[in-house]
């Protein structure tokens, strides 16, 4: 049996061609008024449609689908080259606030309340591909679960969506958001959502243009359900929920080069020396696990050969492996035998796990309130920049985050380099500087 993506390739090409020709046909009057209206309707049957699983046909959904798609078509010229947000009512509900959440970026909302992964697949050519998007942010699947679709079927539809996006532009970034938590009361139990997200993440392991963003972990409570404070109906986020969603996306957009494109003009305080020049990985490299002997120098490189560490606009971006937990450690070329004070800032995506190495031993640096171990911090700023200060005297390190103590007396070797760990999800570091103490 042919792979689904291969069997879908020819229909996608034909459908994309139709989507591109339709505006011209409409202008020249070659498409009748009834045909113009029909193109915005939900297909009457599933016969001949790509993918599998549910497509909704309740009256309220038919009306919403038609009206939303008519509005999309009217905005097609305006939205060319936008970052397209694609999904269901969670995306639609962002509404006009979507643009205000990402100042300076051209965005387009292509969410339809009640939509499913198969519905997205059906409307993808005209609603999305015809825009030639700069990138796509995809959040879909929760309605499939409500309609009892198998997570494997939903994931197969995801693969077809990604194949169509890749076919149009293999280099176009896609941000795949994990399906948000909800509730068994909404026919979306936590175990089914977690299974779907696990399959989603596995599906994009070999898709280098796709970034998987753990938006389930961003919101899930201790039971794995949606918190009522951010999801009053246990399905749709409120303003606070959308603010968190936007906050989780901003570091990804920065890493993709869409935002925060200006160099950081920060200058170290008197007495401090920068360890990271902000332009490339000069003075950094890999060391052997045993003995920390230097084995690879990254002078002049902006990206490590394995793609795990990136220098971009003043930020040292730590990128997780696509092969699961494959830990990598980046080290300074220099070693530090004297007492010192280290200062830096970090920003974590949801549930990110990294670490700062001090002459060898690790200080955990994570999305602390989610990933721990310091979950009781009062001044930690989730999805924002936080300051770490490490003071090393007589072989003992005292470390703080925004002034709160992380480790009061961590024992260190007499000398060694400074390093950063890549474990899972994205972490960024900036303004990394050090001064020797008298």
RANOR-V554140 format. One record per residue. N is the residue number from 0. RES is the residue in one letter. SS is DSSP state (H for helix, E for strand, L for the rest). PSI is psi as a letter, one per 30 degrees, with the letter a starting at -180 (NA if undefined). Layout:
n->N res->RES ss->SS psi->PSI
n->N res->RES ss->SS psi->PSI
This chain:
n->0 res->X ss->L psi->k
n->1 res->X ss->L psi->l
n->2 res->X ss->L psi->k
n->3 res->X ss->H psi->e
n->4 res->X ss->H psi->e
n->5 res->X ss->H psi->e
n->6 res->X ss->H psi->f
n->7 res->X ss->H psi->f
n->8 res->X ss->H psi->e
n->9 res->X ss->H psi->e
n->10 res->X ss->H psi->e
n->11 res->X ss->H psi->e
n->12 res->X ss->H psi->e
n->13 res->X ss->H psi->e
n->14 res->X ss->H psi->e
n->15 res->X ss->H psi->e
n->16 res->X ss->H psi->e
n->17 res->X ss->H psi->e
n->18 res->X ss->H psi->e
n->19 res->X ss->H psi->e
n->20 res->X ss->H psi->f
n->21 res->X ss->H psi->e
n->22 res->X ss->H psi->e
n->23 res->X ss->H psi->e
n->24 res->X ss->H psi->e
n->25 res->X ss->H psi->e
n->26 res->X ss->H psi->e
n->27 res->X ss->H psi->f
n->28 res->X ss->L psi->g
n->29 res->X ss->L psi->f
n->30 res->X ss->L psi->k
n->31 res->X ss->L psi->l
n->32 res->X ss->H psi->e
n->33 res->X ss->H psi->e
n->34 res->X ss->H psi->e
n->35 res->X ss->H psi->e
n->36 res->X ss->H psi->e
n->37 res->X ss->H psi->e
n->38 res->X ss->L psi->f
n->39 res->X ss->L psi->f
n->40 res->X ss->L psi->l
n->41 res->X ss->L psi->k
n->42 res->X ss->L psi->k
n->43 res->X ss->L psi->e
n->44 res->X ss->L psi->l
n->45 res->X ss->L psi->f
n->46 res->X ss->L psi->k
n->47 res->X ss->L psi->g
n->48 res->X ss->L psi->k
n->49 res->X ss->L psi->l
n->50 res->X ss->L psi->a
n->51 res->X ss->L psi->l
n->52 res->X ss->L psi->a
n->53 res->X ss->L psi->k
n->54 res->X ss->L psi->k
n->55 res->X ss->L psi->k
n->56 res->X ss->L psi->g
n->57 res->X ss->L psi->l
n->58 res->X ss->H psi->e
n->59 res->X ss->H psi->e
n->60 res->X ss->H psi->e
n->61 res->X ss->H psi->e
n->62 res->X ss->H psi->e
n->63 res->X ss->H psi->e
n->64 res->X ss->H psi->e
n->65 res->X ss->H psi->e
n->66 res->X ss->H psi->e
n->67 res->X ss->H psi->e
n->68 res->X ss->H psi->e
n->69 res->X ss->H psi->e
n->70 res->X ss->H psi->e
n->71 res->X ss->H psi->e
n->72 res->X ss->H psi->e
n->73 res->X ss->H psi->f
n->74 res->X ss->L psi->g
n->75 res->X ss->L psi->e
n->76 res->X ss->L psi->e
n->77 res->X ss->L psi->e
n->78 res->X ss->L psi->g
n->79 res->X ss->L psi->k
n->80 res->X ss->L psi->g
n->81 res->X ss->L psi->l
n->82 res->X ss->E psi->j
n->83 res->X ss->E psi->k
n->84 res->X ss->E psi->j
n->85 res->X ss->E psi->k
n->86 res->X ss->E psi->b
n->87 res->X ss->L psi->b
n->88 res->X ss->H psi->f
n->89 res->X ss->H psi->e
n->90 res->X ss->H psi->e
n->91 res->X ss->H psi->e
n->92 res->X ss->L psi->f
n->93 res->X ss->L psi->e
n->94 res->X ss->L psi->b
n->95 res->X ss->L psi->f
n->96 res->X ss->H psi->f
n->97 res->X ss->H psi->e
n->98 res->X ss->H psi->e
n->99 res->X ss->H psi->f
n->100 res->X ss->H psi->f
n->101 res->X ss->L psi->i
n->102 res->X ss->L psi->k
n->103 res->X ss->L psi->f
n->104 res->X ss->L psi->k
n->105 res->X ss->L psi->j
n->106 res->X ss->E psi->l
n->107 res->X ss->E psi->k
n->108 res->X ss->E psi->j
n->109 res->X ss->E psi->h
n->110 res->X ss->E psi->k
n->111 res->X ss->L psi->j
n->112 res->X ss->L psi->k
n->113 res->X ss->L psi->f
n->114 res->X ss->L psi->l
n->115 res->X ss->L psi->l
n->116 res->X ss->H psi->e
n->117 res->X ss->H psi->e
n->118 res->X ss->H psi->e
n->119 res->X ss->H psi->e
n->120 res->X ss->H psi->e
n->121 res->X ss->H psi->e
n->122 res->X ss->H psi->g
n->123 res->X ss->H psi->e
n->124 res->X ss->H psi->e
n->125 res->X ss->H psi->e
n->126 res->X ss->H psi->f
n->127 res->X ss->L psi->d
n->128 res->X ss->H psi->e
n->129 res->X ss->H psi->f
n->130 res->X ss->H psi->f
n->131 res->X ss->L psi->i
n->132 res->X ss->L psi->l
n->133 res->X ss->L psi->e
n->134 res->X ss->E psi->l
n->135 res->X ss->E psi->k
n->136 res->X ss->E psi->j
n->137 res->X ss->E psi->k
n->138 res->X ss->E psi->j
n->139 res->X ss->L psi->l
n->140 res->X ss->L psi->f
n->141 res->X ss->H psi->e
n->142 res->X ss->H psi->e
n->143 res->X ss->H psi->e
n->144 res->X ss->H psi->e
n->145 res->X ss->H psi->e
n->146 res->X ss->L psi->g
n->147 res->X ss->L psi->g
n->148 res->X ss->L psi->k
n->149 res->X ss->L psi->k
n->150 res->X ss->H psi->e
n->151 res->X ss->H psi->e
n->152 res->X ss->H psi->e
n->153 res->X ss->H psi->e
n->154 res->X ss->H psi->e
n->155 res->X ss->H psi->e
n->156 res->X ss->H psi->e
n->157 res->X ss->H psi->e
n->158 res->X ss->H psi->e
n->159 res->X ss->H psi->e
n->160 res->X ss->H psi->e
n->161 res->X ss->H psi->e
n->162 res->X ss->H psi->e
n->163 res->X ss->H psi->e
n->164 res->X ss->H psi->e
n->165 res->X ss->H psi->e
n->166 res->X ss->H psi->e
n->167 res->X ss->H psi->e
n->168 res->X ss->L psi->j
n->169 res->X ss->L psi->f
n->170 res->X ss->L psi->f
n->171 res->X ss->L psi->k
n->172 res->X ss->E psi->k
n->173 res->X ss->E psi->k
n->174 res->X ss->E psi->j
n->175 res->X ss->E psi->j
n->176 res->X ss->E psi->k
n->177 res->X ss->L psi->k
n->178 res->X ss->L psi->k
n->179 res->X ss->L psi->l
n->180 res->X ss->L psi->l
n->181 res->X ss->L psi->c
n->182 res->X ss->L psi->l
n->183 res->X ss->H psi->f
n->184 res->X ss->H psi->f
n->185 res->X ss->H psi->g
n->186 res->X ss->L psi->h
n->187 res->X ss->L psi->i
n->188 res->X ss->L psi->l
n->189 res->X ss->H psi->e
n->190 res->X ss->H psi->e
n->191 res->X ss->H psi->e
n->192 res->X ss->H psi->e
n->193 res->X ss->H psi->e
n->194 res->X ss->H psi->e
n->195 res->X ss->H psi->e
n->196 res->X ss->H psi->e
n->197 res->X ss->H psi->e
n->198 res->X ss->H psi->e
n->199 res->X ss->H psi->e
n->200 res->X ss->H psi->e
n->201 res->X ss->H psi->e
n->202 res->X ss->H psi->f
n->203 res->X ss->L psi->g
n->204 res->X ss->L psi->e
n->205 res->X ss->L psi->g
n->206 res->X ss->L psi->i
n->207 res->X ss->L psi->f
n->208 res->X ss->L psi->f
n->209 res->X ss->E psi->k
n->210 res->X ss->E psi->k
n->211 res->X ss->E psi->k
n->212 res->X ss->E psi->k
n->213 res->X ss->L psi->i
n->214 res->X ss->H psi->f
n->215 res->X ss->H psi->e
n->216 res->X ss->H psi->f
n->217 res->X ss->H psi->e
n->218 res->X ss->H psi->f
n->219 res->X ss->E psi->k
n->220 res->X ss->L psi->a
n->221 res->X ss->L psi->f
n->222 res->X ss->L psi->f
n->223 res->X ss->L psi->g
n->224 res->X ss->L psi->l
n->225 res->X ss->E psi->k
n->226 res->X ss->L psi->k
n->227 res->X ss->L psi->f
n->228 res->X ss->L psi->f
n->229 res->X ss->L psi->f
n->230 res->X ss->L psi->i
n->231 res->X ss->L psi->e
n->232 res->X ss->L psi->g
n->233 res->X ss->L psi->g
n->234 res->X ss->L psi->e
n->235 res->X ss->L psi->k
n->236 res->X ss->L psi->l
n->237 res->X ss->L psi->a
n->238 res->X ss->H psi->e
n->239 res->X ss->H psi->e
n->240 res->X ss->H psi->e
n->241 res->X ss->H psi->e
n->242 res->X ss->H psi->e
n->243 res->X ss->H psi->e
n->244 res->X ss->H psi->e
n->245 res->X ss->H psi->e
n->246 res->X ss->H psi->e
n->247 res->X ss->H psi->f
n->248 res->X ss->H psi->f
n->249 res->X ss->H psi->e
n->250 res->X ss->H psi->e
n->251 res->X ss->H psi->e
n->252 res->X ss->H psi->e
n->253 res->X ss->H psi->e
n->254 res->X ss->H psi->e
n->255 res->X ss->L psi->f
n->256 res->X ss->L psi->g
n->257 res->X ss->L psi->f
n->258 res->X ss->L psi->l
n->259 res->X ss->L psi->h
n->260 res->X ss->L psi->f
n->261 res->X ss->L psi->k
n->262 res->X ss->L psi->k
n->263 res->X ss->L psi->k
n->264 res->X ss->L psi->g
n->265 res->X ss->L psi->k
n->266 res->X ss->L psi->k
n->267 res->X ss->L psi->l
n->268 res->X ss->L psi->l
n->269 res->X ss->L psi->k
n->270 res->X ss->L psi->f
n->271 res->X ss->L psi->k
n->272 res->X ss->E psi->k
n->273 res->X ss->E psi->k
n->274 res->X ss->L psi->f
n->275 res->X ss->L psi->k
n->276 res->X ss->L psi->f
n->277 res->X ss->L psi->f
n->278 res->X ss->L psi->e
n->279 res->X ss->L psi->a
n->280 res->X ss->L psi->g
n->281 res->X ss->L psi->k
n->282 res->X ss->L psi->g
n->283 res->X ss->E psi->l
n->284 res->X ss->E psi->a
n->285 res->X ss->E psi->l
n->286 res->X ss->E psi->l
n->287 res->X ss->L psi->k
n->288 res->X ss->L psi->e
n->289 res->X ss->L psi->k
n->290 res->X ss->L psi->f
n->291 res->X ss->L psi->h
n->292 res->X ss->L psi->k
n->293 res->X ss->E psi->k
n->294 res->X ss->E psi->f
n->295 res->X ss->E psi->k
n->296 res->X ss->E psi->k
n->297 res->X ss->L psi->g
n->298 res->X ss->L psi->k
n->299 res->X ss->L psi->f
n->300 res->X ss->L psi->k
n->301 res->X ss->L psi->f
n->302 res->X ss->E psi->k
n->303 res->X ss->L psi->l
n->304 res->X ss->L psi->f
n->305 res->X ss->L psi->g
n->306 res->X ss->L psi->g
n->307 res->X ss->L psi->f
n->308 res->X ss->E psi->k
n->309 res->X ss->E psi->k
n->310 res->X ss->E psi->k
n->311 res->X ss->E psi->j
n->312 res->X ss->L psi->h
n->313 res->X ss->L psi->f
n->314 res->X ss->E psi->k
n->315 res->X ss->E psi->j
n->316 res->X ss->E psi->k
n->317 res->X ss->E psi->j
n->318 res->X ss->L psi->k
n->319 res->X ss->L psi->l
n->320 res->X ss->L psi->k
n->321 res->X ss->L psi->f
n->322 res->X ss->L psi->g
n->323 res->X ss->L psi->a
n->324 res->X ss->L psi->i
n->325 res->X ss->L psi->j
n->326 res->X ss->L psi->k
n->327 res->X ss->E psi->k
n->328 res->X ss->E psi->k
n->329 res->X ss->E psi->k
n->330 res->X ss->E psi->l
n->331 res->X ss->E psi->k
n->332 res->X ss->L psi->e
n->333 res->X ss->L psi->l
n->334 res->X ss->L psi->l
n->335 res->X ss->L psi->i
n->336 res->X ss->L psi->f
n->337 res->X ss->L psi->l
n->338 res->X ss->L psi->k
n->339 res->X ss->E psi->l
n->340 res->X ss->E psi->k
n->341 res->X ss->E psi->k
n->342 res->X ss->E psi->k
n->343 res->X ss->E psi->l
n->344 res->X ss->E psi->k
n->345 res->X ss->E psi->l
n->346 res->X ss->E psi->k
n->347 res->X ss->E psi->k
n->348 res->X ss->L psi->l
n->349 res->X ss->L psi->k
n->350 res->X ss->L psi->g
n->351 res->X ss->L psi->k
n->352 res->X ss->E psi->j
n->353 res->X ss->E psi->a
n->354 res->X ss->E psi->l
n->355 res->X ss->E psi->k
n->356 res->X ss->E psi->k
n->357 res->X ss->E psi->j
n->358 res->X ss->L psi->g
n->359 res->X ss->L psi->d
n->360 res->X ss->E psi->l
n->361 res->X ss->E psi->k
n->362 res->X ss->E psi->j
n->363 res->X ss->E psi->k
n->364 res->X ss->E psi->j
n->365 res->X ss->E psi->l
n->366 res->X ss->L psi->i
n->367 res->X ss->H psi->e
n->368 res->X ss->H psi->f
n->369 res->X ss->H psi->e
n->370 res->X ss->H psi->f
n->371 res->X ss->L psi->a
n->372 res->X ss->L psi->f
n->373 res->X ss->L psi->i
n->374 res->X ss->L psi->f
n->375 res->X ss->L psi->g
n->376 res->X ss->L psi->k
n->377 res->X ss->L psi->f
n->378 res->X ss->L psi->g
n->379 res->X ss->L psi->k
n->380 res->X ss->L psi->j
n->381 res->X ss->L psi->k
n->382 res->X ss->L psi->g
n->383 res->X ss->L psi->l
n->384 res->X ss->L psi->k
n->385 res->X ss->E psi->k
n->386 res->X ss->E psi->k
n->387 res->X ss->E psi->k
n->388 res->X ss->E psi->k
n->389 res->X ss->E psi->k
n->390 res->X ss->E psi->k
n->391 res->X ss->E psi->k
n->392 res->X ss->E psi->k
n->393 res->X ss->L psi->h
n->394 res->X ss->L psi->g
n->395 res->X ss->E psi->k
n->396 res->X ss->E psi->k
n->397 res->X ss->E psi->k
n->398 res->X ss->E psi->k
n->399 res->X ss->E psi->l
n->400 res->X ss->E psi->j
n->401 res->X ss->L psi->h
n->402 res->X ss->L psi->f
n->403 res->X ss->E psi->k
n->404 res->X ss->E psi->k
n->405 res->X ss->E psi->e
n->406 res->X ss->E psi->k
n->407 res->X ss->E psi->f
n->408 res->X ss->E psi->i
n->409 res->X ss->E psi->k
n->410 res->X ss->E psi->k
n->411 res->X ss->L psi->l
n->412 res->X ss->L psi->l
n->413 res->X ss->L psi->f
n->414 res->X ss->L psi->l
n->415 res->X ss->L psi->l
n->416 res->X ss->L psi->l
n->417 res->X ss->E psi->k
n->418 res->X ss->E psi->l
n->419 res->X ss->E psi->k
n->420 res->X ss->E psi->k
n->421 res->X ss->E psi->j
n->422 res->X ss->E psi->d
n->423 res->X ss->E psi->k
n->424 res->X ss->L psi->l
n->425 res->X ss->L psi->k
n->426 res->X ss->E psi->k
n->427 res->X ss->E psi->k
n->428 res->X ss->E psi->k
n->429 res->X ss->E psi->l
n->430 res->X ss->E psi->h
n->431 res->X ss->E psi->j
n->432 res->X ss->E psi->l
n->433 res->X ss->E psi->l
n->434 res->X ss->E psi->k
n->435 res->X ss->E psi->k
n->436 res->X ss->L psi->k
n->437 res->X ss->L psi->NA
